[in-house]
């Protein structure tokens, strides 16, 4: 039992150390001017049954001053095409692209993004999901970060918009994984393994996109965003990351079922596709954030574990602009994530109406 206690404390201490480093060093997007000439930008949106999101997010894209907004309708059945066509009648920069049938061996999103890249005319290819909300000057902030860092790829982690209890419990864990496991200074190193990216916002220079091999090079990958970041660094191009701050936000899921499906398809990929490591991860999180409290009745030292978990979430909230009271939700996270772990361990899964095998 003491070994488990010390191992858990060491793990949380390591996470806190990395988080403290990132509190000061991990960039947050802010409004700023470009120093040089502004490149032309193609805003590229893969969309499969996204009518409900595009009605809300396209207006924010229209105020970004980009040269074109291409939306690829990936065989939607919900009126996505009609929504995009209505916006295109208001603004000629908006163009609807009917998606071609998905070839064998491709993921739906990688195939949609590949088609968008082929049709784009801009010097910068900015891929963004249909559920991402852009505030005024958001794209300019991305371009300024690209200019300052001389980066060929800038990827942004949008602020998580959370309205339900389940969203508040689970979705901040996306930022936790980023800020507690990747010390930001490693991003500037040439090592491809020290890379991360978020497919919700990825801005490439055209040269970098071609050098990385583009989405064709990661056609069958579930974590296509991370793999593209690794290929970008392997090609000798620079990578930069940023949090969305007040300029870029996202509401990823609107029900617990959507969360289980969406997070469940990716989770095992972060664990080396190993079901054993996935199970150990679940048990570790359950112990560190939930079971530590009843264990403290037997051994008071477990209160240190619980306290470190609460401190971790509090500091994370400070960095990402979340409400401080959400720290009280920490013990619920492993319990709410149980269906996600179970789904991720399955050999097949369904996403956006398509079935895939792991």
PEJO-V700807 format. One record per pair of residues at least 4 apart in sequence whose ideal C-beta (glycine too) atoms are under 7 Angstrom apart, sorted by sequence separation. I is the first residue (numbers start at 1). GAP is how many residues later the second one is. D is the distance in whole Angstrom. If there is no record, write none. Layout:
I/GAP/D, I/GAP/D
//
This chain:
1/4/6, 2/4/6, 3/4/6, 4/4/6, 5/4/6, 6/4/6, 7/4/6, 8/4/6, 9/4/6, 10/4/6, 11/4/7, 12/4/6, 13/4/6, 14/4/7, 15/4/6, 16/4/6, 17/4/7, 18/4/6, 19/4/6, 21/4/6, 22/4/4, 34/4/5, 50/4/5, 51/4/7, 53/4/6, 54/4/5, 57/4/7, 58/4/6, 76/4/4, 79/4/6, 80/4/6, 81/4/6, 82/4/6, 83/4/7, 84/4/6, 85/4/7, 87/4/6, 102/4/5, 106/4/6, 107/4/7, 108/4/6, 109/4/6, 110/4/6, 111/4/7, 112/4/7, 113/4/6, 114/4/7, 115/4/7, 116/4/6, 128/4/5, 134/4/4, 137/4/6, 138/4/7, 139/4/6, 140/4/6, 141/4/7, 142/4/6, 143/4/6, 144/4/6, 145/4/6, 163/4/6, 165/4/6, 166/4/6, 167/4/5, 172/4/6, 173/4/6, 174/4/7, 175/4/6, 176/4/5, 177/4/6, 178/4/6, 182/4/7, 204/4/5, 206/4/6, 207/4/6, 208/4/6, 210/4/7, 213/4/3, 215/4/7, 223/4/6, 224/4/6, 225/4/7, 226/4/7, 227/4/6, 228/4/6, 229/4/7, 230/4/6, 231/4/6, 233/4/7, 244/4/3, 254/4/6, 256/4/6, 257/4/6, 258/4/6, 259/4/6, 260/4/5, 261/4/7, 263/4/6, 266/4/7, 269/4/6, 274/4/6, 275/4/6, 276/4/6, 277/4/6, 278/4/7, 279/4/6, 280/4/6, 281/4/6, 282/4/6, 283/4/6, 284/4/6, 285/4/6, 286/4/5, 287/4/5, 288/4/6, 291/4/6, 292/4/6, 295/4/6, 296/4/6, 302/4/7, 303/4/6, 304/4/6, 305/4/7, 306/4/7, 307/4/6, 308/4/6, 309/4/7, 310/4/6, 311/4/6, 312/4/6, 313/4/6, 314/4/7, 315/4/7, 316/4/6, 322/4/6, 329/4/7, 332/4/6, 333/4/6, 337/4/6, 338/4/6, 339/4/6, 340/4/6, 341/4/7, 350/4/7, 76/5/7, 106/5/4, 120/5/5, 134/5/7, 146/5/5, 162/5/4, 189/5/5, 197/5/6, 204/5/4, 209/5/5, 212/5/6, 232/5/5, 244/5/6, 253/5/4, 268/5/6, 272/5/6, 286/5/6, 287/5/7, 317/5/4, 350/5/5, 351/5/7, 88/6/4, 102/6/6, 162/6/5, 218/6/4, 221/6/5, 233/6/6, 253/6/4, 271/6/4, 296/6/4, 317/6/7, 343/6/7, 47/7/6, 73/7/5, 87/7/5, 88/7/6, 187/7/6, 232/7/6, 271/7/5, 295/7/4, 296/7/5, 317/7/6, 348/7/6, 349/7/6, 61/8/5, 73/8/5, 88/8/6, 103/8/7, 117/8/6, 146/8/5, 186/8/4, 348/8/7, 102/9/5, 145/9/5, 162/9/5, 215/9/7, 218/9/4, 253/9/6, 317/9/6, 348/9/5, 84/10/7, 218/10/6, 229/10/6, 252/10/7, 268/10/5, 271/10/6, 292/10/5, 296/10/7, 314/10/7, 317/10/7, 347/10/6, 73/11/7, 85/11/6, 160/11/4, 267/11/7, 347/11/6, 84/12/4, 142/12/5, 160/12/6, 71/13/5, 99/13/6, 126/13/7, 292/13/4, 293/13/5, 314/13/5, 113/14/6, 142/14/6, 160/14/7, 182/14/6, 217/14/6, 292/14/4, 313/14/5, 81/15/6, 100/15/6, 99/16/6, 126/16/7, 212/16/6, 288/17/6, 310/17/5, 313/17/5, 43/18/6, 97/18/7, 157/18/7, 178/18/6, 213/18/6, 97/19/7, 124/19/7, 212/19/4, 212/20/5, 289/20/5, 310/20/6, 43/21/7, 157/21/6, 288/21/6, 309/21/5, 97/22/6, 43/23/5, 73/23/6, 202/23/6, 212/23/5, 45/24/7, 47/24/5, 69/24/5, 73/24/7, 75/24/6, 208/24/6, 211/24/4, 41/25/4, 42/25/7, 43/25/7, 45/25/7, 47/25/6, 68/25/5, 69/25/5, 70/25/5, 71/25/6, 72/25/4, 73/25/6, 74/25/4, 199/25/6, 212/25/7, 41/26/6, 42/26/5, 43/26/5, 44/26/5, 45/26/4, 46/26/5, 47/26/6, 48/26/4, 54/26/7, 67/26/7, 71/26/7, 73/26/6, 132/26/6, 199/26/4, 211/26/6, 40/27/5, 47/27/6, 48/27/7, 49/27/5, 51/27/5, 68/27/7, 70/27/6, 72/27/5, 198/27/6, 42/28/6, 46/28/6, 48/28/6, 49/28/6, 51/28/4, 55/28/6, 197/28/4, 47/29/7, 49/29/5, 51/29/5, 54/29/5, 58/29/5, 62/29/6, 197/29/6, 208/29/4, 50/30/5, 54/30/6, 196/30/6, 49/31/6, 195/31/7, 197/31/6, 51/32/5, 197/32/4, 47/33/5, 196/33/6, 74/34/6, 195/34/4, 195/35/5, 74/38/5, 192/38/4, 195/38/5, 293/38/6, 72/40/5, 157/41/5, 192/41/4, 289/41/5, 290/41/5, 155/42/4, 156/42/7, 158/42/6, 192/42/4, 289/42/6, 72/43/6, 155/43/5, 158/43/6, 190/43/6, 222/43/6, 223/43/6, 72/44/5, 195/44/6, 222/44/6, 289/44/6, 290/44/5, 156/45/4, 196/45/6, 289/45/5, 290/45/6, 70/46/6, 155/46/6, 223/46/5, 155/47/5, 201/47/6, 222/47/5, 286/48/4, 70/49/6, 153/49/7, 154/49/5, 285/49/5, 70/50/6, 200/50/6, 153/51/5, 152/52/7, 187/52/6, 68/53/6, 152/53/5, 67/54/7, 68/54/7, 187/54/6, 67/55/6, 152/55/7, 153/55/6, 152/56/3, 146/57/6, 282/59/5, 48/60/6, 142/61/5, 46/63/6, 278/63/6, 46/66/4, 278/66/6, 46/67/6, 278/67/6, 132/68/5, 44/69/7, 132/69/6, 46/70/6, 64/70/6, 129/70/7, 155/70/7, 275/70/5, 129/71/5, 44/72/4, 127/72/7, 128/72/7, 44/73/7, 57/73/6, 60/73/5, 61/73/6, 63/73/5, 66/73/6, 128/73/5, 267/73/6, 57/74/7, 60/74/4, 64/74/6, 65/74/7, 155/74/7, 267/74/7, 57/75/6, 60/75/7, 64/75/4, 127/75/5, 44/76/6, 54/76/5, 57/76/6, 153/76/6, 264/76/5, 268/76/4, 53/77/5, 126/77/4, 243/77/6, 263/77/5, 267/77/4, 268/77/7, 42/78/4, 53/78/4, 42/79/6, 124/79/6, 125/79/5, 153/79/5, 260/79/5, 264/79/3, 42/80/3, 50/80/4, 124/80/7, 152/80/6, 260/80/5, 264/80/5, 41/81/5, 44/81/6, 124/81/6, 125/81/6, 171/81/7, 40/82/4, 44/82/6, 123/82/7, 40/83/5, 41/83/5, 42/83/6, 43/83/5, 44/83/5, 45/83/6, 47/83/5, 123/83/6, 260/83/6, 39/84/4, 42/84/7, 125/84/5, 153/84/7, 265/84/5, 39/85/5, 41/85/6, 43/85/6, 45/85/6, 152/85/4, 159/85/5, 264/85/7, 273/85/7, 152/86/6, 153/86/5, 154/86/5, 155/86/6, 156/86/5, 157/86/5, 158/86/4, 159/86/7, 167/86/7, 265/86/5, 151/87/4, 157/87/6, 150/88/6, 151/88/6, 154/88/7, 156/88/5, 161/88/5, 149/89/6, 151/89/4, 159/89/7, 161/89/6, 170/89/6, 261/89/7, 158/90/4, 159/90/4, 160/90/7, 161/90/4, 166/90/5, 261/90/6, 268/90/7, 149/91/4, 158/91/5, 117/92/6, 156/92/5, 158/92/4, 166/93/6, 146/94/7, 145/95/6, 117/97/6, 145/97/6, 41/98/6, 117/98/7, 114/100/7, 114/101/4, 113/102/5, 114/102/6, 39/104/7, 38/105/7, 110/105/4, 31/106/5, 34/106/7, 141/106/5, 110/108/6, 32/109/6, 34/109/6, 110/109/5, 138/109/4, 31/110/6, 34/110/5, 137/110/7, 138/110/5, 30/111/6, 33/111/7, 36/111/6, 110/111/7, 135/111/6, 29/112/4, 32/112/5, 35/112/6, 107/112/7, 135/112/5, 29/113/7, 34/113/6, 106/113/5, 107/113/6, 105/114/6, 106/114/7, 107/114/7, 110/114/5, 134/114/6, 105/115/5, 107/115/7, 109/115/7, 29/116/7, 132/116/6, 133/116/5, 107/117/7, 133/117/7, 27/118/7, 132/118/5, 131/119/6, 131/120/6, 131/121/6, 29/127/6, 180/132/7, 179/137/6, 176/140/6, 179/140/6, 175/141/6, 172/144/7, 175/145/5, 172/148/7, 172/150/6, 26/153/6, 172/154/7, 22/157/5, 26/158/5, 168/158/6, 25/159/5, 19/160/5, 25/160/7, 169/160/5, 173/160/6, 19/161/5, 22/161/7, 159/161/7, 168/161/6, 18/162/5, 21/162/5, 22/162/5, 159/162/6, 18/163/6, 169/163/5, 170/163/6, 169/164/5, 15/165/4, 18/165/5, 170/166/6, 169/167/5, 170/167/6, 166/170/6, 29/213/5, 28/214/6, 29/214/7, 27/215/4, 28/215/5, 29/215/6, 30/215/6, 29/216/5, 26/217/7, 28/217/4, 29/218/5, 29/219/6, 108/244/6, 108/246/6, 12/276/6, 11/277/7, 8/279/6, 8/280/5, 16/292/6, 23/292/6, 12/293/7, 19/293/6, 5/294/7, 9/295/6, 16/295/7, 5/296/6, 9/296/6, 12/296/4, 16/296/6, 19/296/6, 23/296/5, 5/297/6, 8/297/5, 12/297/6, 15/297/6, 19/297/7, 1/298/7, 12/300/7, 49/303/7, 48/304/5
//
